[in-house]
Amino acid sequence: MLQHVYERASQARYVHKLVIATDDRRIFDAARSFGAQVRMTRTDHLSGTDRVAEIASAEPAQVVVNIQGDEPLLDPAAIDAAVLALTSDPDVPMATLSKRIEHPAEIADPNVVKVVTNRSGDAIYFSRCPIPYVREGRAMHHKHIGLYVYRRDFLLGYPTLPVGPLERAECLEQLRALENGHRIRVAETDYDSLGVDTPADLERVNSLFEPSLALRTE
């Protein structure tokens, strides 16, 4: 799974260097086995952003992408869309992705994080609850795709931002930026995130891989 994510991310046009960050020796050894650059980090990080910030502090890159290691169906074009959302506006310190929700059951699912934006495409709020709440008429709902792009200076300062009540209540680290007055640009994508968190998720991903592998061998 890790190798699939690494290889897909390497196909993104605007990613020039990939580093796998981990505090687990098993992941370190797995990454080294397929030739990836990998670095061990401290074990006391509270979030993935904190871990990425540690690695970024030793790198000269001015734009840093945080890619989850459990999404083997990652679309390289989605990475590029998030990067462009950040680099197209010099005043934006952080960017991420969203996708229009097509299955109504996801709207009420607390494991599917929803996001609402303003007219400029900046996030107003992220929540596990249905947002917007539809009292009358109809509304379009968007799920948040957990891929982040940061400007270096902002990322390095992120671990020092105070954790607020909204982040604590929702357990969503991106709310730290909003609670401290920072903008998050949100780019819409057709990529539908599928993280592998359970054995059932793994079975689903394997079933999606099989048809594509069959096409390659024909």
C-alpha positions in Angstrom: 0.0 0.0 0.0 2.8 2.4 0.9 4.6 1.7 -2.3 1.4 2.4 -4.4 1.0 5.8 -2.7 4.7 6.6 -3.2 4.6 5.7 -6.9 1.4 7.5 -7.6 2.6 10.6 -5.8 5.8 10.6 -7.8 3.7 11.0 -10.9 2.4 14.5 -9.8 3.8 17.2 -12.0 4.5 19.7 -9.2 6.1 17.3 -6.7 9.9 17.4 -7.0 11.0 15.4 -4.0 9.2 12.7 -1.9 10.1 11.7 1.6 8.3 9.2 3.8 8.1 10.3 7.4 7.5 7.8 10.1 8.2 6.9 13.7 7.7 3.2 13.1 10.7 1.0 12.2 8.5 -1.4 10.3 7.3 1.4 7.9 10.9 2.6 7.7 12.1 -0.8 6.6 9.2 -1.3 4.1 9.9 2.1 2.5 13.6 1.4 2.2 12.8 -2.0 0.5 11.4 -0.3 -2.6 13.9 2.5 -2.7 12.0 5.4 -1.2 13.6 8.2 0.7 12.5 7.8 4.3 13.2 9.5 7.6 12.5 8.6 11.2 10.8 11.3 13.3 10.1 11.9 16.9 7.4 9.7 18.5 5.6 12.5 20.4 3.8 14.2 17.4 0.1 14.8 18.0 -0.8 15.1 14.3 0.5 14.4 10.8 1.1 18.1 10.3 3.5 18.2 13.2 5.4 15.2 11.8 5.6 16.9 8.4 6.8 20.1 10.0 9.7 18.3 11.6 10.9 16.9 8.2 10.3 20.3 6.4 12.5 22.1 9.0 15.5 20.3 7.4 14.5 20.9 3.8 14.8 24.0 1.6 11.5 23.5 -0.1 9.2 26.6 0.1 6.0 24.6 -0.6 5.4 21.3 1.2 2.7 18.7 0.5 1.3 16.4 3.2 0.1 13.1 1.6 -1.5 10.4 3.6 0.2 7.0 3.4 -3.0 4.9 3.4 -4.6 6.0 0.1 -3.2 3.6 -2.6 -5.7 4.9 -5.2 -4.3 8.5 -4.9 -4.7 10.5 -8.0 -1.6 12.5 -9.0 -3.8 15.2 -10.6 -5.4 15.8 -7.2 -2.0 16.6 -5.7 -1.3 19.1 -8.6 -4.7 20.7 -8.0 -3.9 21.3 -4.4 -0.5 22.7 -5.1 -1.9 25.1 -7.8 -4.6 26.3 -5.3 -1.8 27.5 -3.0 0.7 28.8 -5.5 -1.9 30.8 -7.5 -2.5 33.1 -4.6 0.6 34.4 -2.6 -1.6 35.4 0.3 -2.8 31.8 1.0 -0.7 29.9 3.5 -2.4 26.5 3.2 -4.5 24.6 0.7 -6.5 21.4 0.6 -9.1 19.5 -1.5 -12.9 18.8 -1.5 -15.2 16.6 -3.5 -18.9 16.9 -4.1 -20.8 14.3 -2.1 -22.7 12.0 -4.3 -24.0 9.4 -1.8 -26.5 10.9 0.7 -25.4 8.5 3.4 -22.1 10.3 3.6 -23.7 13.6 4.6 -24.6 12.3 8.1 -21.6 10.0 8.5 -19.3 11.5 11.1 -16.3 9.7 9.6 -16.8 11.8 6.4 -15.6 15.3 7.2 -17.6 18.0 5.4 -16.4 21.5 4.4 -18.1 24.7 3.5 -16.3 27.6 1.7 -16.8 31.2 0.9 -17.1 32.7 -2.6 -13.3 32.9 -2.9 -12.9 29.2 -2.2 -11.5 29.6 1.3 -12.8 27.3 4.0 -15.3 28.7 6.4 -15.5 25.5 8.5 -14.8 21.8 8.6 -17.1 19.4 10.5 -18.2 15.9 11.1 -21.8 17.1 11.2 -23.8 17.8 8.1 -22.9 21.3 6.9 -24.7 23.2 5.6 -27.8 22.1 7.5 -30.6 22.1 5.0 -33.7 23.6 6.6 -35.4 24.6 3.3 -34.8 23.7 -0.3 -31.6 21.9 -1.4 -27.9 22.4 -0.9 -24.7 21.0 -2.3 -22.4 19.1 0.2 -18.7 18.6 -0.1 -16.5 16.1 1.7 -13.0 17.1 2.7 -10.1 15.2 1.1 -7.2 15.0 3.7 -4.3 16.2 1.5 -2.7 19.4 2.5 -0.2 21.9 0.9 1.6 24.5 3.0 4.0 27.4 2.6 7.1 26.5 4.5 7.1 29.3 7.1 3.5 28.7 7.9 4.0 24.9 8.3 7.0 25.4 10.6 5.0 27.6 12.9 1.9 25.3 12.8 2.9 23.2 15.8 3.2 26.3 17.9 -0.4 27.5 17.2 -2.6 27.1 20.2 -5.2 24.3 20.0 -8.7 25.7 20.3 -12.1 24.3 21.4 -13.3 23.6 17.9 -10.3 21.4 17.1 -10.7 19.6 20.4 -14.4 19.0 19.9 -14.2 17.8 16.3 -10.7 16.2 16.4 -9.8 17.9 13.2 -6.3 19.4 13.1 -7.1 21.7 10.1 -9.4 23.7 12.4 -6.3 25.0 14.2 -5.5 27.2 11.3 -9.1 28.6 11.1 -9.3 29.2 14.8 -6.1 31.2 14.7 -7.3 33.3 11.8 -5.4 31.7 8.9 -6.9 31.0 5.5 -7.2 27.6 3.9 -7.9 27.6 0.1 -10.0 24.6 -1.0 -9.8 23.2 -4.5 -12.6 21.0 -5.8 -11.6 17.7 -7.3 -13.2 14.6 -8.8 -10.8 12.4 -6.8 -12.7 10.4 -4.2 -10.4 9.6 -1.2 -10.4 6.0 -0.1 -8.2 5.5 3.0 -7.4 2.0 4.3 -8.3 2.0 8.0 -9.9 -1.4 8.4 -9.8 -4.9 6.8 -13.0 -4.1 5.0 -11.4 -1.0 3.5 -8.5 -3.2 2.3 -10.8 -5.7 0.6 -12.6 -2.8 -1.2 -9.3 -1.4 -2.4 -8.1 -4.8 -3.6 -11.3 -5.3 -5.6 -10.8 -1.9 -7.3 -7.2 -2.8 -8.1 -8.0 -6.1 -9.7 -9.8 -4.8 -12.8 -7.1 -2.2 -13.5 -4.4 -4.9 -13.2 -6.3 -7.2 -15.6 -6.5 -4.4 -18.2 -2.7 -3.8 -18.0 -1.9 -7.5 -18.7 -4.3 -7.8 -21.7 
